[in-house]
Each structure stands twice: as structure tokens, then as C-alpha cells.
Amino acid sequence: MLDTLKIDLTDDPLKNIYIMAPLLDEAGQNKVFGLICGLVAGKPNETKKTTIQKAG
């Protein structure tokens, strides 16, 4: 039989992540950390483009 936990989530997504993160494995925690870093930077889906300028 599976163990179940009663988890009370809030209206604050960051607080919910703080509650749920310890339940994830290391790979899951790394993915969540990467998503949070993207949100904090304010550009979660933007990729950096480099432009090459020709001399002359």
C-alpha cells in the first residue's frame, strides 16, 4: 500500500514549491531550481541570440 501525505498548499506558488521540493528526488529538485532561476531572471522562455558582424 502506498503512503499518503496530507499537504496543505497555499495561494503563493513559491511557498508551495518550498513545501513540495523536499518530496522530489534530486533530479526533480534540479529541474525546479532551474525553472525558478528562469522566473527570477524574468526571461524563462527567452533564448539568447548572438549576432556575428562582418568586418568592413
mmCIF file of the N, C-alpha and C atoms, coordinates in Angstrom:
data_MODEL
# 
_entry.id   MODEL 
# 
loop_
_atom_site.group_PDB 
_atom_site.id 
_atom_site.type_symbol 
_atom_site.label_atom_id 
_atom_site.label_alt_id 
_atom_site.label_comp_id 
_atom_site.label_asym_id 
_atom_site.label_entity_id 
_atom_site.label_seq_id 
_atom_site.pdbx_PDB_ins_code 
_atom_site.Cartn_x 
_atom_site.Cartn_y 
_atom_site.Cartn_z 
_atom_site.occupancy 
_atom_site.B_iso_or_equiv 
_atom_site.pdbx_formal_charge 
_atom_site.auth_seq_id 
_atom_site.auth_comp_id 
_atom_site.auth_asym_id 
_atom_site.auth_atom_id 
_atom_site.pdbx_PDB_model_num 
ATOM 1   N N  . MET A 1 1  ? 0.836  -1.186 0.000   1.00 0.00 ? 1  MET A N  1 
ATOM 2   C CA . MET A 1 1  ? 0.000  0.000  0.000   1.00 0.00 ? 1  MET A CA 1 
ATOM 3   C C  . MET A 1 1  ? 0.881  1.250  0.000   1.00 0.00 ? 1  MET A C  1 
ATOM 4   N N  . LEU A 1 2  ? 0.446  2.261  -0.723  1.00 0.00 ? 2  LEU A N  1 
ATOM 5   C CA . LEU A 1 2  ? 1.218  3.487  -0.825  1.00 0.00 ? 2  LEU A CA 1 
ATOM 6   C C  . LEU A 1 2  ? 0.995  4.375  0.395   1.00 0.00 ? 2  LEU A C  1 
ATOM 7   N N  . ASP A 1 3  ? 2.066  5.020  0.828   1.00 0.00 ? 3  ASP A N  1 
ATOM 8   C CA . ASP A 1 3  ? 1.951  6.008  1.893   1.00 0.00 ? 3  ASP A CA 1 
ATOM 9   C C  . ASP A 1 3  ? 1.410  7.304  1.295   1.00 0.00 ? 3  ASP A C  1 
ATOM 10  N N  . THR A 1 4  ? 0.532  7.953  2.015   1.00 0.00 ? 4  THR A N  1 
ATOM 11  C CA . THR A 1 4  ? -0.008 9.221  1.550   1.00 0.00 ? 4  THR A CA 1 
ATOM 12  C C  . THR A 1 4  ? 0.262  10.299 2.586   1.00 0.00 ? 4  THR A C  1 
ATOM 13  N N  . LEU A 1 5  ? 0.428  11.514 2.105   1.00 0.00 ? 5  LEU A N  1 
ATOM 14  C CA . LEU A 1 5  ? 0.661  12.671 2.959   1.00 0.00 ? 5  LEU A CA 1 
ATOM 15  C C  . LEU A 1 5  ? -0.462 13.664 2.757   1.00 0.00 ? 5  LEU A C  1 
ATOM 16  N N  . LYS A 1 6  ? -0.861 14.331 3.817   1.00 0.00 ? 6  LYS A N  1 
ATOM 17  C CA . LYS A 1 6  ? -1.811 15.433 3.682   1.00 0.00 ? 6  LYS A CA 1 
ATOM 18  C C  . LYS A 1 6  ? -0.989 16.715 3.554   1.00 0.00 ? 6  LYS A C  1 
ATOM 19  N N  . ILE A 1 7  ? -1.106 17.339 2.396   1.00 0.00 ? 7  ILE A N  1 
ATOM 20  C CA . ILE A 1 7  ? -0.327 18.545 2.111   1.00 0.00 ? 7  ILE A CA 1 
ATOM 21  C C  . ILE A 1 7  ? -1.297 19.703 1.905   1.00 0.00 ? 7  ILE A C  1 
ATOM 22  N N  . ASP A 1 8  ? -1.115 20.745 2.683   1.00 0.00 ? 8  ASP A N  1 
ATOM 23  C CA . ASP A 1 8  ? -1.944 21.939 2.554   1.00 0.00 ? 8  ASP A CA 1 
ATOM 24  C C  . ASP A 1 8  ? -1.172 22.986 1.757   1.00 0.00 ? 8  ASP A C  1 
ATOM 25  N N  . LEU A 1 9  ? -1.620 23.215 0.513   1.00 0.00 ? 9  LEU A N  1 
ATOM 26  C CA . LEU A 1 9  ? -0.979 24.208 -0.333  1.00 0.00 ? 9  LEU A CA 1 
ATOM 27  C C  . LEU A 1 9  ? -1.608 25.570 -0.099  1.00 0.00 ? 9  LEU A C  1 
ATOM 28  N N  . THR A 1 10 ? -0.887 26.605 -0.506  1.00 0.00 ? 10 THR A N  1 
ATOM 29  C CA . THR A 1 10 ? -1.326 27.984 -0.299  1.00 0.00 ? 10 THR A CA 1 
ATOM 30  C C  . THR A 1 10 ? -1.624 28.633 -1.646  1.00 0.00 ? 10 THR A C  1 
ATOM 31  N N  . ASP A 1 11 ? -1.946 29.903 -1.627  1.00 0.00 ? 11 ASP A N  1 
ATOM 32  C CA . ASP A 1 11 ? -2.156 30.652 -2.864  1.00 0.00 ? 11 ASP A CA 1 
ATOM 33  C C  . ASP A 1 11 ? -0.840 31.201 -3.426  1.00 0.00 ? 11 ASP A C  1 
ATOM 34  N N  . ASP A 1 12 ? 0.248  31.017 -2.704  1.00 0.00 ? 12 ASP A N  1 
ATOM 35  C CA . ASP A 1 12 ? 1.558  31.527 -3.104  1.00 0.00 ? 12 ASP A CA 1 
ATOM 36  C C  . ASP A 1 12 ? 2.360  30.404 -3.775  1.00 0.00 ? 12 ASP A C  1 
ATOM 37  N N  . PRO A 1 13 ? 2.597  30.488 -5.086  1.00 0.00 ? 13 PRO A N  1 
ATOM 38  C CA . PRO A 1 13 ? 3.313  29.423 -5.788  1.00 0.00 ? 13 PRO A CA 1 
ATOM 39  C C  . PRO A 1 13 ? 4.712  29.144 -5.231  1.00 0.00 ? 13 PRO A C  1 
ATOM 40  N N  . LEU A 1 14 ? 5.436  30.191 -4.839  1.00 0.00 ? 14 LEU A N  1 
ATOM 41  C CA . LEU A 1 14 ? 6.783  29.971 -4.306  1.00 0.00 ? 14 LEU A CA 1 
ATOM 42  C C  . LEU A 1 14 ? 6.745  29.242 -2.969  1.00 0.00 ? 14 LEU A C  1 
ATOM 43  N N  . LYS A 1 15 ? 5.772  29.567 -2.151  1.00 0.00 ? 15 LYS A N  1 
ATOM 44  C CA . LYS A 1 15 ? 5.629  28.873 -0.879  1.00 0.00 ? 15 LYS A CA 1 
ATOM 45  C C  . LYS A 1 15 ? 5.263  27.402 -1.116  1.00 0.00 ? 15 LYS A C  1 
ATOM 46  N N  . ASN A 1 16 ? 4.434  27.144 -2.131  1.00 0.00 ? 16 ASN A N  1 
ATOM 47  C CA . ASN A 1 16 ? 4.076  25.771 -2.468  1.00 0.00 ? 16 ASN A CA 1 
ATOM 48  C C  . ASN A 1 16 ? 5.287  24.977 -2.944  1.00 0.00 ? 16 ASN A C  1 
ATOM 49  N N  . ILE A 1 17 ? 6.156  25.611 -3.711  1.00 0.00 ? 17 ILE A N  1 
ATOM 50  C CA . ILE A 1 17 ? 7.379  24.948 -4.153  1.00 0.00 ? 17 ILE A CA 1 
ATOM 51  C C  . ILE A 1 17 ? 8.246  24.600 -2.945  1.00 0.00 ? 17 ILE A C  1 
ATOM 52  N N  . TYR A 1 18 ? 8.324  25.525 -1.993  1.00 0.00 ? 18 TYR A N  1 
ATOM 53  C CA . TYR A 1 18 ? 9.094  25.285 -0.766  1.00 0.00 ? 18 TYR A CA 1 
ATOM 54  C C  . TYR A 1 18 ? 8.530  24.088 0.007   1.00 0.00 ? 18 TYR A C  1 
ATOM 55  N N  . ILE A 1 19 ? 7.208  23.943 0.001   1.00 0.00 ? 19 ILE A N  1 
ATOM 56  C CA . ILE A 1 19 ? 6.560  22.826 0.690   1.00 0.00 ? 19 ILE A CA 1 
ATOM 57  C C  . ILE A 1 19 ? 6.823  21.511 -0.039  1.00 0.00 ? 19 ILE A C  1 
ATOM 58  N N  . MET A 1 20 ? 6.756  21.530 -1.354  1.00 0.00 ? 20 MET A N  1 
ATOM 59  C CA . MET A 1 20 ? 6.818  20.296 -2.145  1.00 0.00 ? 20 MET A CA 1 
ATOM 60  C C  . MET A 1 20 ? 8.236  19.851 -2.501  1.00 0.00 ? 20 MET A C  1 
ATOM 61  N N  . ALA A 1 21 ? 9.192  20.754 -2.546  1.00 0.00 ? 21 ALA A N  1 
ATOM 62  C CA . ALA A 1 21 ? 10.544 20.425 -3.001  1.00 0.00 ? 21 ALA A CA 1 
ATOM 63  C C  . ALA A 1 21 ? 11.186 19.270 -2.237  1.00 0.00 ? 21 ALA A C  1 
ATOM 64  N N  . PRO A 1 22 ? 11.040 19.187 -0.921  1.00 0.00 ? 22 PRO A N  1 
ATOM 65  C CA . PRO A 1 22 ? 11.671 18.070 -0.219  1.00 0.00 ? 22 PRO A CA 1 
ATOM 66  C C  . PRO A 1 22 ? 11.119 16.695 -0.616  1.00 0.00 ? 22 PRO A C  1 
ATOM 67  N N  . LEU A 1 23 ? 9.956  16.665 -1.245  1.00 0.00 ? 23 LEU A N  1 
ATOM 68  C CA . LEU A 1 23 ? 9.349  15.398 -1.649  1.00 0.00 ? 23 LEU A CA 1 
ATOM 69  C C  . LEU A 1 23 ? 9.881  14.898 -2.988  1.00 0.00 ? 23 LEU A C  1 
ATOM 70  N N  . LEU A 1 24 ? 10.606 15.761 -3.706  1.00 0.00 ? 24 LEU A N  1 
ATOM 71  C CA . LEU A 1 24 ? 11.151 15.395 -5.013  1.00 0.00 ? 24 LEU A CA 1 
ATOM 72  C C  . LEU A 1 24 ? 12.504 14.704 -4.872  1.00 0.00 ? 24 LEU A C  1 
ATOM 73  N N  . ASP A 1 25 ? 12.852 13.920 -5.890  1.00 0.00 ? 25 ASP A N  1 
ATOM 74  C CA . ASP A 1 25 ? 14.197 13.359 -5.918  1.00 0.00 ? 25 ASP A CA 1 
ATOM 75  C C  . ASP A 1 25 ? 15.161 14.455 -6.372  1.00 0.00 ? 25 ASP A C  1 
ATOM 76  N N  . GLU A 1 26 ? 16.436 14.145 -6.387  1.00 0.00 ? 26 GLU A N  1 
ATOM 77  C CA . GLU A 1 26 ? 17.443 15.161 -6.707  1.00 0.00 ? 26 GLU A CA 1 
ATOM 78  C C  . GLU A 1 26 ? 17.260 15.729 -8.113  1.00 0.00 ? 26 GLU A C  1 
ATOM 79  N N  . ALA A 1 27 ? 16.941 14.871 -9.074  1.00 0.00 ? 27 ALA A N  1 
ATOM 80  C CA . ALA A 1 27 ? 16.741 15.353 -10.444 1.00 0.00 ? 27 ALA A CA 1 
ATOM 81  C C  . ALA A 1 27 ? 15.546 16.300 -10.515 1.00 0.00 ? 27 ALA A C  1 
ATOM 82  N N  . GLY A 1 28 ? 14.479 15.974 -9.815  1.00 0.00 ? 28 GLY A N  1 
ATOM 83  C CA . GLY A 1 28 ? 13.303 16.839 -9.785  1.00 0.00 ? 28 GLY A CA 1 
ATOM 84  C C  . GLY A 1 28 ? 13.599 18.173 -9.127  1.00 0.00 ? 28 GLY A C  1 
ATOM 85  N N  . GLN A 1 29 ? 14.366 18.145 -8.060  1.00 0.00 ? 29 GLN A N  1 
ATOM 86  C CA . GLN A 1 29 ? 14.743 19.388 -7.386  1.00 0.00 ? 29 GLN A CA 1 
ATOM 87  C C  . GLN A 1 29 ? 15.581 20.265 -8.304  1.00 0.00 ? 29 GLN A C  1 
ATOM 88  N N  . ASN A 1 30 ? 16.488 19.656 -9.070  1.00 0.00 ? 30 ASN A N  1 
ATOM 89  C CA . ASN A 1 30 ? 17.318 20.422 -10.005 1.00 0.00 ? 30 ASN A CA 1 
ATOM 90  C C  . ASN A 1 30 ? 16.466 21.079 -11.091 1.00 0.00 ? 30 ASN A C  1 
ATOM 91  N N  . LYS A 1 31 ? 15.452 20.364 -11.589 1.00 0.00 ? 31 LYS A N  1 
ATOM 92  C CA . LYS A 1 31 ? 14.574 20.938 -12.610 1.00 0.00 ? 31 LYS A CA 1 
ATOM 93  C C  . LYS A 1 31 ? 13.796 22.124 -12.054 1.00 0.00 ? 31 LYS A C  1 
ATOM 94  N N  . VAL A 1 32 ? 13.264 21.968 -10.855 1.00 0.00 ? 32 VAL A N  1 
ATOM 95  C CA . VAL A 1 32 ? 12.513 23.059 -10.233 1.00 0.00 ? 32 VAL A CA 1 
ATOM 96  C C  . VAL A 1 32 ? 13.424 24.257 -9.990  1.00 0.00 ? 32 VAL A C  1 
ATOM 97  N N  . PHE A 1 33 ? 14.635 23.998 -9.528  1.00 0.00 ? 33 PHE A N  1 
ATOM 98  C CA . PHE A 1 33 ? 15.591 25.085 -9.300  1.00 0.00 ? 33 PHE A CA 1 
ATOM 99  C C  . PHE A 1 33 ? 15.864 25.843 -10.594 1.00 0.00 ? 33 PHE A C  1 
ATOM 100 N N  . GLY A 1 34 ? 16.025 25.113 -11.683 1.00 0.00 ? 34 GLY A N  1 
ATOM 101 C CA . GLY A 1 34 ? 16.253 25.748 -12.982 1.00 0.00 ? 34 GLY A CA 1 
ATOM 102 C C  . GLY A 1 34 ? 15.073 26.596 -13.412 1.00 0.00 ? 34 GLY A C  1 
ATOM 103 N N  . LEU A 1 35 ? 13.853 26.115 -13.182 1.00 0.00 ? 35 LEU A N  1 
ATOM 104 C CA . LEU A 1 35 ? 12.675 26.902 -13.519 1.00 0.00 ? 35 LEU A CA 1 
ATOM 105 C C  . LEU A 1 35 ? 12.591 28.162 -12.676 1.00 0.00 ? 35 LEU A C  1 
ATOM 106 N N  . ILE A 1 36 ? 12.895 28.049 -11.398 1.00 0.00 ? 36 ILE A N  1 
ATOM 107 C CA . ILE A 1 36 ? 12.847 29.212 -10.512 1.00 0.00 ? 36 ILE A CA 1 
ATOM 108 C C  . ILE A 1 36 ? 13.887 30.236 -10.950 1.00 0.00 ? 36 ILE A C  1 
ATOM 109 N N  . CYS A 1 37 ? 15.069 29.791 -11.304 1.00 0.00 ? 37 CYS A N  1 
ATOM 110 C CA . CYS A 1 37 ? 16.106 30.726 -11.753 1.00 0.00 ? 37 CYS A CA 1 
ATOM 111 C C  . CYS A 1 37 ? 15.649 31.477 -12.998 1.00 0.00 ? 37 CYS A C  1 
ATOM 112 N N  . GLY A 1 38 ? 14.966 30.805 -13.888 1.00 0.00 ? 38 GLY A N  1 
ATOM 113 C CA . GLY A 1 38 ? 14.443 31.460 -15.086 1.00 0.00 ? 38 GLY A CA 1 
ATOM 114 C C  . GLY A 1 38 ? 13.380 32.483 -14.749 1.00 0.00 ? 38 GLY A C  1 
ATOM 115 N N  . LEU A 1 39 ? 12.524 32.176 -13.781 1.00 0.00 ? 39 LEU A N  1 
ATOM 116 C CA . LEU A 1 39 ? 11.474 33.109 -13.383 1.00 0.00 ? 39 LEU A CA 1 
ATOM 117 C C  . LEU A 1 39 ? 12.052 34.324 -12.691 1.00 0.00 ? 39 LEU A C  1 
ATOM 118 N N  . VAL A 1 40 ? 13.060 34.116 -11.859 1.00 0.00 ? 40 VAL A N  1 
ATOM 119 C CA . VAL A 1 40 ? 13.673 35.229 -11.148 1.00 0.00 ? 40 VAL A CA 1 
ATOM 120 C C  . VAL A 1 40 ? 14.361 36.168 -12.133 1.00 0.00 ? 40 VAL A C  1 
ATOM 121 N N  . ALA A 1 41 ? 14.970 35.608 -13.162 1.00 0.00 ? 41 ALA A N  1 
ATOM 122 C CA . ALA A 1 41 ? 15.626 36.428 -14.173 1.00 0.00 ? 41 ALA A CA 1 
ATOM 123 C C  . ALA A 1 41 ? 14.606 37.175 -15.026 1.00 0.00 ? 41 ALA A C  1 
ATOM 124 N N  . GLY A 1 42 ? 13.351 36.704 -14.997 1.00 0.00 ? 42 GLY A N  1 
ATOM 125 C CA . GLY A 1 42 ? 12.291 37.377 -15.739 1.00 0.00 ? 42 GLY A CA 1 
ATOM 126 C C  . GLY A 1 42 ? 12.205 36.980 -17.191 1.00 0.00 ? 42 GLY A C  1 
ATOM 127 N N  . LYS A 1 43 ? 12.988 36.004 -17.609 1.00 0.00 ? 43 LYS A N  1 
ATOM 128 C CA . LYS A 1 43 ? 13.001 35.586 -19.007 1.00 0.00 ? 43 LYS A CA 1 
ATOM 129 C C  . LYS A 1 43 ? 13.022 34.058 -19.081 1.00 0.00 ? 43 LYS A C  1 
ATOM 130 N N  . PRO A 1 44 ? 11.960 33.375 -18.661 1.00 0.00 ? 44 PRO A N  1 
ATOM 131 C CA . PRO A 1 44 ? 12.004 31.917 -18.600 1.00 0.00 ? 44 PRO A CA 1 
ATOM 132 C C  . PRO A 1 44 ? 12.080 31.223 -19.956 1.00 0.00 ? 44 PRO A C  1 
ATOM 133 N N  . ASN A 1 45 ? 11.497 31.794 -21.007 1.00 0.00 ? 45 ASN A N  1 
ATOM 134 C CA . ASN A 1 45 ? 11.458 31.113 -22.298 1.00 0.00 ? 45 ASN A CA 1 
ATOM 135 C C  . ASN A 1 45 ? 12.305 31.783 -23.364 1.00 0.00 ? 45 ASN A C  1 
ATOM 136 N N  . GLU A 1 46 ? 12.986 32.841 -23.003 1.00 0.00 ? 46 GLU A N  1 
ATOM 137 C CA . GLU A 1 46 ? 13.771 33.586 -23.983 1.00 0.00 ? 46 GLU A CA 1 
ATOM 138 C C  . GLU A 1 46 ? 15.144 32.956 -24.142 1.00 0.00 ? 46 GLU A C  1 
ATOM 139 N N  . THR A 1 47 ? 15.560 32.763 -25.368 1.00 0.00 ? 47 THR A N  1 
ATOM 140 C CA . THR A 1 47 ? 16.901 32.250 -25.623 1.00 0.00 ? 47 THR A CA 1 
ATOM 141 C C  . THR A 1 47 ? 17.782 33.394 -26.079 1.00 0.00 ? 47 THR A C  1 
ATOM 142 N N  . LYS A 1 48 ? 19.037 33.313 -25.741 1.00 0.00 ? 48 LYS A N  1 
ATOM 143 C CA . LYS A 1 48 ? 19.970 34.353 -26.153 1.00 0.00 ? 48 LYS A CA 1 
ATOM 144 C C  . LYS A 1 48 ? 20.428 34.090 -27.583 1.00 0.00 ? 48 LYS A C  1 
ATOM 145 N N  . LYS A 1 49 ? 20.428 35.140 -28.360 1.00 0.00 ? 49 LYS A N  1 
ATOM 146 C CA . LYS A 1 49 ? 20.895 35.032 -29.737 1.00 0.00 ? 49 LYS A CA 1 
ATOM 147 C C  . LYS A 1 49 ? 22.167 35.856 -29.880 1.00 0.00 ? 49 LYS A C  1 
ATOM 148 N N  . THR A 1 50 ? 23.107 35.284 -30.566 1.00 0.00 ? 50 THR A N  1 
ATOM 149 C CA . THR A 1 50 ? 24.332 36.035 -30.824 1.00 0.00 ? 50 THR A CA 1 
ATOM 150 C C  . THR A 1 50 ? 24.347 36.458 -32.272 1.00 0.00 ? 50 THR A C  1 
ATOM 151 N N  . THR A 1 51 ? 24.833 37.632 -32.513 1.00 0.00 ? 51 THR A N  1 
ATOM 152 C CA . THR A 1 51 ? 24.921 38.116 -33.895 1.00 0.00 ? 51 THR A CA 1 
ATOM 153 C C  . THR A 1 51 ? 26.386 38.247 -34.266 1.00 0.00 ? 51 THR A C  1 
ATOM 154 N N  . ILE A 1 52 ? 26.666 37.887 -35.466 1.00 0.00 ? 52 ILE A N  1 
ATOM 155 C CA . ILE A 1 52 ? 28.035 37.971 -35.971 1.00 0.00 ? 52 ILE A CA 1 
ATOM 156 C C  . ILE A 1 52 ? 28.096 39.128 -36.961 1.00 0.00 ? 52 ILE A C  1 
ATOM 157 N N  . GLN A 1 53 ? 28.967 40.056 -36.687 1.00 0.00 ? 53 GLN A N  1 
ATOM 158 C CA . GLN A 1 53 ? 29.119 41.207 -37.566 1.00 0.00 ? 53 GLN A CA 1 
ATOM 159 C C  . GLN A 1 53 ? 30.355 41.005 -38.440 1.00 0.00 ? 53 GLN A C  1 
ATOM 160 N N  . LYS A 1 54 ? 30.204 41.256 -39.715 1.00 0.00 ? 54 LYS A N  1 
ATOM 161 C CA . LYS A 1 54 ? 31.333 41.146 -40.638 1.00 0.00 ? 54 LYS A CA 1 
ATOM 162 C C  . LYS A 1 54 ? 32.129 42.431 -40.611 1.00 0.00 ? 54 LYS A C  1 
ATOM 163 N N  . ALA A 1 55 ? 33.423 42.291 -40.631 1.00 0.00 ? 55 ALA A N  1 
ATOM 164 C CA . ALA A 1 55 ? 34.293 43.473 -40.670 1.00 0.00 ? 55 ALA A CA 1 
ATOM 165 C C  . ALA A 1 55 ? 34.287 44.047 -42.078 1.00 0.00 ? 55 ALA A C  1 
ATOM 166 N N  . GLY A 1 56 ? 34.274 45.394 -42.156 1.00 0.00 ? 56 GLY A N  1 
ATOM 167 C CA . GLY A 1 56 ? 34.405 46.033 -43.469 1.00 0.00 ? 56 GLY A CA 1 
ATOM 168 C C  . GLY A 1 56 ? 33.152 46.339 -44.058 1.00 0.00 ? 56 GLY A C  1 
# 
